[in-house]
Amino acid sequence: MKDIIATFLLTGMRDEEVQHFEWSDIVWQNGDGRGKIVVQDKPAYDWRVKDHEKRTITLDATLKARLLARQKRESRTGLVFPNRGEAPSGHLAKLINRLQQWARESGYVFSRPETRRHALHNFRHTYATMLDVNGESTRTIQAKLGHSNLTTTERYLAIVEDADKVRKQYAAVVANLAPKT
C-alpha cells in the first residue's frame, strides 16, 4: 500500500497512469543522478495518456528507494502494480478508500470537504501545491502535471498561509513512506 501511496503522492500521476505504470518507464539514473519516470502511451494495453502527452517526472529519492525495494522483492518485469492476472489493476481506488476509512476510524478528521470522500485526484493537487510551496514556477508545474491549459494548473494550487509548516508536515509524511532499512 505504501508503494502505491508514495507513487501517487510523489509523482502527481493520474490513477490510470499508475495503473499502467511499467518498470520500463523508470530511468533509474538520469544525468542529474536522480532518475525519472516517463509517462507515455501503452499500446500493449490499448491505453493512452490523456491528450497523448508524453512527459517526464523527476524520480523522488524516497520513491526511488521504495520502487527499487519492490522490484527486488517481486523480481518482475511489466507493470509495477499489476492485478493477480498481471494486467492493470482497477482496484487502486478501493485501496485508497480503505486507507481513508481506516484514518477516519482512527480519529483523523479530513479538513477539506473534497478530501472527505475517496478521490485519488487529491494526490495530484497535493503534488502541485508542494511544487508551488517549494518554489517551482506555475509553468513548470503545468508541464509536470501534463496540463495543456495554465488555468487548470492554477486550480490545483492551494493557498498556503504558512509554507514552513506545510513543508514540515509534508516532509513527515514522506519520511513515513521511506522504506525501512
N, C-alpha and C positions, 0 to 999 in steps of 0.2 A: 504494500500500500504506500509506504513512504517513497518508493521509487516513482510511482505514478504522481503523487503529490508534488515531489521535487521537480518532476518534468513539467507539470503544468505551471507551477509557481516560478520556476527559474528560466522558462523559455517563452512564456506567453503564447504557446501553441494552442490552436483550436482543438476541440475534442476529437474531431476526425483526423486531424494531423497527428495527434498522439496515437490514435487507433492504428494508423498506417505508418507509424514511425519504425524504420528499419535500421539494423545495425550498420548497414552500408551508408546511411545518411550521416553518420558521425565521422568527422575528420578529427582524429584524436589529437594530433599535433599540428597546429596551424603555424604560420610564420611568426606569430607573436607568442607561441608556446601554449596558448590557451585552448585551442581546438575550436570546432564549430559544428553546428548541425545544419544540414542543408534540407530545407523543406521543399519538396518537389512532387510532381505528379507521380502516381504509381499505376502504370498501365496494367501490370500483372493483376491488380485488384479492381481494374476499371474505375479508378478513383483519381480525381484531380483536385489540386489545391484551388481554393477559391480564387477566381479570376485568372487561373493558370499561372499565378505569380510565384515563381521560384524565388526563395530568399534564404539568407543565411542568418543564423543566430549564434552569438558567441556562447561557447560552452562554459558555463559557470563551474568553478573548481569543485564545489560540493556535488553538483550533479554529475560531473565527470567521474568523481570517486565512486558515487553510487552506481553509475552505469557500468564502470569497469568491474566492480564487485559483482554486479548482476550478471554480466557477461561471463565472468569466471565461474560463478555458481551454476549457471544454466547451460553454458557452453553450446549455445545455439547460433544459428545464422537466421536470417529472415527478420521477422517482426520482433521488436523489443518487448511489446506487451500483447502477445497473441492469446487467443482463447485456447481451450483444450485441443481444438482441431487445427491449431497453427494458423488460424485465419484472424483477421482484425477483430478485436474484442469490442462488442457493442455494450459492454456492461460497466464501462468506466464511470458513467453517471451514477449507477447503482452503488458502486463502491464509495464515491464521494458523498452520496446521500446518506449512506450508513455512517460514515465518519461524522457528518454534521449531526445526525441523530444521537450518536454517542456523545458528542460535545454538549448538546442540549441536556441530555440525561445526566451529564457530569456537572451541570450547573453553569455552563458557559452561556452567556447572553450575546446573541448577534445584534450589534447595534444598528446596522444599516438595514432597512426593510428588504432590499434586494438580496441580502445575504441570508435571510431567514429561511429561504427555501433553496432547494438544490439549484445551483447554477454554476456549471463548470466555467462559464464565460467570466465569472468574477475573478478567476485567476489571471486572465488577460488584463483586467482593469488594475489589479494589484501590481502586476509586472510593469505596466505602463506608468503607473504612479511612482513606483520605486525608481524607474529610469529617470523620471522627471525630478524627483527629490534628489537624486544623485547627480543632477546637472546635465543630463542628456538634452539635446535640443528636441523640440517637438517634431521637426522633420526627420531626425534620426529615429525617434520612437515610431513615427509613422512607417518608416521603412522596415523596422524590426517587426512590427505587427502585420505588415503587408496590407496596409490600408491605401486605397487609391485616393482618398479624399482626406485632407488635413482636418476638416471639421469633425470627421468620425473619430480621429485620434484624440482631438481635444475633449470629446465627450467621455473618453476613457480616463482622463486625468482627474483625480480627486483634488479638492482644495485642501492643502495641508497647512495647518496653523503652526505646528511645532515639528519641523523637519528632523531635528536631532532625536526627538522621542520616537518618531516613526521609524527612523533608521535603526535605532536600538531594538525596537520591537521586532522589526523585520529580521535583523541580524540574529535575534534569539530564536526565531522560527527556523531560519536557515541552519543555525548551529544544531538545532534539534534534528534536522534532516541529515546531518553529516553521518556517514557510516561509522559504526563503532570499529575501532582498530584493536 
